[in-house]
Amino acid sequence: MEVTEANLSDVDAAGALWERCGLARPSSDPGEDFRRCVGSPNAAVLIGRLDGVLVATVMVGFDGHRAWVYFLAIEPTFRRQGLAKTMMSAAEQWARARGAPRLNLMVRESNAAALSLYEELGMERQPVLVIGKALN
């Protein structure tokens, strides 16, 4: 799989993948999230292609304190082939290249498969509660 940084021409394919993977939420527009990220100097959407077809994504950003991962998505028919590990490795490399000392992500407690994957990759559950507020 070839992993590169996405550009704006990848918005529709990435958004469709996020929909198929159940990552899109009614409270946010995946295309808008994608465009905001691709247009930021402190973030990127990394995409994985097999034979020219987008089959994986991971969004990564660095706020100066921690790097954060979002939208790790693998085309359902290509799961369990190591693509998620490849994408997370690319996200880690992106973060390290910017001097990020830590890499964090948020995952729903009910998503046992994702929790298992992240723990297999050496990530640990943190005793932190995430709170938030919609600004729109």
GIMOPE-V271765 format. One record per residue. N is the residue number from 1. RES is the residue in one small letter. SS is DSSP state (2 for helix, 1 for strand, 0 for the rest). OMEGA is omega in degrees with one decimal (* if undefined). Layout:
[[N	RES	SS	OMEGA] [N	RES	SS	OMEGA]]
This chain:
[[1	m	0	176.4] [2	e	1	179.4] [3	v	1	178.9] [4	t	1	171.7] [5	e	1	179.0] [6	a	0	169.2] [7	n	0	-173.3] [8	l	2	179.4] [9	s	2	-179.7] [10	d	2	-172.5] [11	v	2	-176.5] [12	d	2	-179.6] [13	a	2	178.9] [14	a	2	179.1] [15	g	2	178.3] [16	a	2	177.1] [17	l	2	179.4] [18	w	2	176.8] [19	e	2	-178.7] [20	r	2	-178.1] [21	c	0	178.4] [22	g	0	-178.8] [23	l	0	-178.8] [24	a	0	179.6] [25	r	0	-179.7] [26	p	0	-177.0] [27	s	0	179.1] [28	s	0	179.7] [29	d	0	-178.0] [30	p	2	178.8] [31	g	2	177.6] [32	e	2	176.8] [33	d	2	-179.7] [34	f	2	-177.6] [35	r	2	178.0] [36	r	2	-178.1] [37	c	2	-177.9] [38	v	2	179.9] [39	g	0	-176.9] [40	s	0	176.3] [41	p	0	-175.8] [42	n	0	-177.3] [43	a	1	177.5] [44	a	1	165.5] [45	v	1	176.6] [46	l	1	-177.9] [47	i	1	176.1] [48	g	1	179.4] [49	r	1	169.8] [50	l	1	-178.1] [51	d	0	176.8] [52	g	0	-177.8] [53	v	1	179.0] [54	l	1	-178.2] [55	v	1	-177.0] [56	a	1	173.7] [57	t	1	164.8] [58	v	1	176.7] [59	m	1	-180.0] [60	v	1	178.3] [61	g	1	179.8] [62	f	1	-177.0] [63	d	0	-178.6] [64	g	0	-179.9] [65	h	0	179.8] [66	r	0	168.7] [67	a	1	-179.3] [68	w	1	178.7] [69	v	1	176.4] [70	y	1	170.1] [71	f	1	168.8] [72	l	1	-176.6] [73	a	1	176.5] [74	i	1	177.0] [75	e	0	-174.5] [76	p	2	-179.5] [77	t	2	-179.6] [78	f	2	-179.6] [79	r	0	178.4] [80	r	0	177.3] [81	q	0	178.4] [82	g	0	-177.5] [83	l	2	178.8] [84	a	2	177.4] [85	k	2	178.1] [86	t	2	-179.2] [87	m	2	178.2] [88	m	2	176.0] [89	s	2	177.5] [90	a	2	178.0] [91	a	2	177.9] [92	e	2	178.9] [93	q	2	178.4] [94	w	2	-178.4] [95	a	2	179.2] [96	r	2	-179.1] [97	a	2	179.5] [98	r	0	177.0] [99	g	0	-179.8] [100	a	0	-179.7] [101	p	0	-177.5] [102	r	0	175.6] [103	l	1	-179.5] [104	n	1	171.9] [105	l	1	175.8] [106	m	0	178.0] [107	v	0	178.5] [108	r	0	180.0] [109	e	0	-178.6] [110	s	0	-176.6] [111	n	0	-175.7] [112	a	2	-178.7] [113	a	2	179.4] [114	a	2	178.6] [115	l	2	179.2] [116	s	2	178.6] [117	l	2	-176.2] [118	y	2	177.5] [119	e	2	176.1] [120	e	2	179.5] [121	l	0	176.3] [122	g	0	178.1] [123	m	0	-177.9] [124	e	0	173.9] [125	r	0	-178.0] [126	q	0	179.5] [127	p	0	-175.3] [128	v	0	173.8] [129	l	0	179.3] [130	v	0	174.7] [131	i	0	-177.3] [132	g	0	179.9] [133	k	0	176.0] [134	a	0	-179.8] [135	l	0	179.4] [136	n	0	*]]
